[in-house]
Amino acid sequence: MGLEESLRLTVAALMQATGDSQRVIAAVLGLTQTQVSRRQSGATSWTLRDVDVLAGHYGIAALDLLAGPTRACETLPVARRRNANTGQGAAR
């Protein structure tokens, strides 16, 4: 598996773990939901800026985000997890 595919899987895993929607991620990145969807489908690549912003949003190191879904979810702060937010995700 390549880095781009791993990053797509990682973002999906973090979204699942936190309850974040593509709309939330789009707002965090200053993008549209369609642009996030294109990144997640592989039609467009995630940028290094996206990685930095997403890592900050999730409270993890950029290298942990790039290390794959398992590592990213393991380092995700407990307060960011869906169940820590009473099952509602991190609505913003």
CORHU-V416055 format. One record per backbone hydrogen bond with DSSP energy under -1.0 kcal/mol. NH is the residue of the N-H (numbers start at 1). CO is the residue of the C=O. E is the energy in kcal/mol with one decimal. If there is no record, write none. Layout:
NH,CO,E
NH,CO,E
This chain:
6,2,-2.4
7,3,-2.6
8,4,-2.2
9,5,-2.4
10,6,-2.4
11,7,-2.8
12,8,-2.2
13,9,-2.4
14,10,-2.6
15,11,-2.5
16,12,-2.3
17,13,-2.6
18,14,-1.9
19,15,-2.2
25,21,-2.2
26,22,-2.7
27,23,-2.2
28,24,-2.3
29,25,-2.2
30,26,-1.2
31,26,-2.9
36,32,-1.9
37,33,-2.5
38,34,-2.3
39,35,-1.7
40,36,-2.7
41,37,-1.9
43,38,-1.3
44,38,-1.8
51,47,-2.0
52,48,-2.4
53,49,-2.8
54,50,-3.1
55,51,-2.6
56,52,-2.1
57,53,-2.6
58,54,-2.5
60,55,-2.4
65,61,-1.9
66,62,-2.1
72,68,-2.5
73,69,-2.5
74,70,-2.3
75,71,-1.9
80,77,-1.8
81,78,-1.5
82,17,-3.9
84,81,-1.1
85,82,-1.5
87,82,-1.8
88,85,-1.9
91,89,-1.0
